Amino acid sequence: MENKPVILVIDDEVQIRRLLQLTLDSNGYRALFSETGEDGIRRAGMDRPELIILDLGLPDRDGLSVLKEIRKWSNVPVLILSVRNLEEDIISCLNAGADDYLVKPFRSGELLARLRTALRHRPAVHQESSVVSGDLSIDLGARIVKRSGEQVKLTPTEFNLLSLFVRNLGRVLTHQYILEQVWGPAFSEQSEYTRVFVAQLRRKLEEDPSHPTLFLTESGIGYRFVLAEKV
């Protein structure tokens, strides 16, 4: 039997489900479907999918409440797929534990790319304390960061920020979440802190800081840390 990654889609739109069925099936995934939030929560626990695609406008309850319920007992990657495109909706979902957010209508290629990113980084989100990407190596336990074999000196704040990114590989982290985790709740509105310190990490760790490939900006939302694709 083929060991296809299982994707649970929680969405009540017939056309979206048909499109996702075709897209996922033809790209090596096994799709499961729920039309309501309650059934989605039940199936998430019963079927243990590798990833969940979640709509916010469900007939029985808001998708955000479904996300919060799942996050009480599972770290499964969750990709929000919704017509809601307001910044506050996106930030609310990401702060509640969503890994990514895609607005309908969407392009299948972009959906698959985000899905692959979430699946590729899934074990690292809560298991790994060291990563290697190109000539960059990070060992959180030993507090050692190297580029091309040479140790990179980081300030305590830079290291704490890098550690947060490494422990959340592939996830979009909002400015508010980063600030609260690194600087504390009192700094949750000081978004310039994240911009300054991410810029410092880019200068020290990116091959070309002006064209970052590790610390990616999510415009108006925050940042995502990803590893270089293996060739």
N, C-alpha and C positions, 0 to 999 in steps of 0.2 A: 504493500500500500504506500502511495506517495505521502510523504510527510510535509504537507503544505501548511504554511502559517495560517492560523484561523483568525479571521477578522469578523468581529461582531458589529453590525450596522444597526444603530437604533435611530430609525427615521420612519415617519408615517407617510412620506410622499412616494406614491407608486412609481412615478417617472424616475426619481432619484434612485430608488431601490433597483429598478431595472438597469439603469446606467451603471451603478456600482457593481451589480451582479456580473454584467458583461466585462467591465474593466478589471475587476478582481479575478474572476475566473480565467480570463485570457492572459493574466500576468502571474500565474502561479500561486494564487491565494485561494483559500476556501472561505466563502462568505456565508455568514449566518445573519438572520434578520429578525429584528423586533420592531413592532409598530408603536409600542407604548413604553413609557419610562419604567413602569413597574415590571413589565415583562423583560425589558432590557437589563434591569438590575438582577432579576432572577437568573437570566441566561448568562450574565457575566460571571455569576458565582458558580453556576452549574457546568458551563462549557469551558471556562477558563481560557478565553481567547488571548492571542498574543497582542492584540490591539483592538481598541474600540473606536468606531467612527460614530459620533454623537451629534444629533440635531438638537437645537435648543427649543424649537416650537413643537413640542409633542402634545398629543391630545389630552393626556391625563395629568401631566405635571411638567413644570419647566425643566429644560435640560440641565440647567445649572444645578438644580436640586438633585438630579440624577447623578451628576458628576460628584457632588459633595458626598452623596450616599456611598458611591463606589469607592471614593477615596478614604472612607473610614476603615476599609479592610483590604484594599488592593492598590498596588502601584502600577497596574497595567497601563501602558501608554494610551492616552485618550486624545484623539484628534477631533476638535469641534468643527462641524460643517453646518454653516447657518447662513440665512439671508441677512441676519443682523450684522451691520458693519460699523456700528458706532464704537468709538474707541473705548468707552466705558464698559460696553458689553465684552469686548475682547479682553480687556484688562481684568475684569471680574472673573472670567473663566480661567485665565492663566494664573491668577492669584489663588484660585480654588483648586489648582492642581492639573489643569489641562496641559498637555505637552505642546500642542500647536493649535492654530485656528485658521480655517480656510473659509472664505466667503463664497456663497452661491451667487451666480453660476460660477463654476470652476472649470479649469482645464484638467483633463484626465492625467496629462503628463505631470502637472504640478502636484496633484493629489498623490500620485505614485511616488514622486520624489520625496515628498514629506513623509509618506508612509514608510519608505525605505529608511529614511534617516531615523525615525522614531524606533523602528525595529532594530536597526544596526546598533543603536546606543542603549537599547533597553537594559541589558544586564549591567552595563557600566553605571547606570543611574543610581543603583543602590548597592553595588558589590565592589567595584574597583576603586583602589586607592592610588593606582599608578596608570599612566597612559603614555603611549608613544605616537607621535604624529610627525612623519618626515624626520627631520634632524632634531626635533624637539622631544625631550623626555621629561616627564613630571612624576615624581615620587612624593606623594603627600605624607606618607608615614615618616620618611626620612627628611622631609622638608627640603628636598633637593630638586632643582630645576636646571636642565642643561640644554644648550643648543650647540649642535656640532661637537659634542663632547666637552664643551666648556661650561662650567657652572655659571648660571645667571643669578645675580644678586637682586633679590626682591625685598621691598620694605614689608613689615608685618601686615599692613593693610593690603598691599598688592598680593601677598601670598594668600591672605584670607579670601580675597575676591577670586583669585584663581582657583582656590580650593572649592569654592561654591560652584564655579562653572564646571569643574571636573566632575563633581558629584552629581551634576545635573546635565550630563552630556546630551546634546541634541535638543534639549528643552528650551523653549522661549522663556526667559526670565524677565519679568517686568522691572522697571526702575524701582517701583515701590518695594517689591519683594527683595531685590538686591540690597537696597538701602537698609531695610529692616534687619536682614540677616547679617550684614557686614558692619553697619554703623549703629543699628538699633532703631526702635520705633520712633524715637524723637526726631530722626533724620529722614522720615519717609517721604518728605516733600522736596528734599534737596537733590533733585535729579542731576544737577551739575557735578555732584560728586562722582556719580557713575561714569559720566562722560569723560571726566579728567582721568580717572584711574583706569578705565578701559583703554584710553589713548596711551597711557603709560605702559600697560601690558602689551599693547600692540607694538610699541616702539622696541620693547625688549624681546618679544617672542615671535612676532610675525616676520616672515621673510621680506615682505614689502608692506610696511605699515599703512601706506596710502591705498593699498588694495588688499585689505585683510581677507584671509581665507579661514581663519580659526575663530576669531571673535567677530561674529556677524551682527550687524545692526538690524533690528526690526523697527522700522520707522515709526516713531511716536509711541512705541510700546516698551522696548528694552533691548536685550541682546540674547544671542544664542551662541554657545561654544560648540564647535564641531571638529572632528578629526579629518585630516586629509584623506581623500579616497585612496584605497590601496590599488596599485596598478598591477 
